[in-house]
Amino acid sequence: MPWSDAEYAEFRKNGYRLVRGLLSPQEIAGLNADVPALLNGDEAADRMHREREKSGAVRQVYGADRYAPRYRALARHPEILGPVRELTGNDVYVWHSKINVKDAFEGTVWLWHQDYGYWMWDGVEPKLISVMVLLDRATINNGCLMVVAGSHTWGRQEHYADTVTTSYKQWCLDVPTLKERVREDDIRHITGEPGDVLFFDCNLVHGSGHNMSPLPRKTFIVAYNDLANKPKPVENPRPDWVVAREFEAVR
Ligand SMILES: O=C(O)CCC(=O)C(=O)O
């Protein structure tokens, strides 16, 4: 369903908007049926990139929208693309996509960050919109996403690379900045059911806690970039699975 003016205003004020029940249980069942193969695939053969937790469990799978037909269709879902194109004011292409797995008891934290905190170094302007599809129920116990409402209006903040907290390097906000800026009342937990979809600004501060529960917490995130915002050359370009060079408008 198209968003009303008030819903666009809500996104612009808070930096995010959660749409309940955008996908049906049947659509979610199909997406989840593909997950075991996506987690266990052979990278050399399927070209999807995987990050692992220290425990060895898969933390993220990048690129399902390129190689798995159901995920490809999801990245082109009209009720997702409509608002994304309206928010960017232009055609968009897929910057990257990833399934964030967060397995029961094993899935670890994402420290507070803005995606544009590091995307800036990829040579783009902050004109990207991310869309997170809940593939499982997301609860406070299983490490649902947390956002700081309105933090996109701060503009990009300095980030540093944390290399100790999890298995992988995370760009994150430092504690002095967090203490100065984050108000407890602005922290929102994005809990919900499979099929709920979150749209968020690339400067929205977000993160999430460890999965302390027996429930997995899988999400599929697609980041879209304005087609007029292709990356300018940078000193250390990142690989294609995280900064796509396929500048094809998705429709
Ligand atoms: O999955 C999450 O809880 C957070 C993911 C995130 O912030 C990211 O992938 O950049």
The ligand as a Gaussian input file, in Angstrom:
#p B3LYP/6-31G(d) Opt

LIG

0 1
 O       21.297000      -7.123000      12.238000
 C       21.448000      -6.250000      13.091000
 O       20.977000      -6.336000      14.204000
 C       22.217000      -4.994000      12.779000
 C       22.837000      -5.066000      11.441000
 C       23.595000      -3.869000      11.047000
 O       23.574000      -2.855000      11.663000
 C       24.378000      -3.947000       9.834000
 O       24.420000      -5.012000       9.195000
 O       24.987000      -2.904000       9.489000

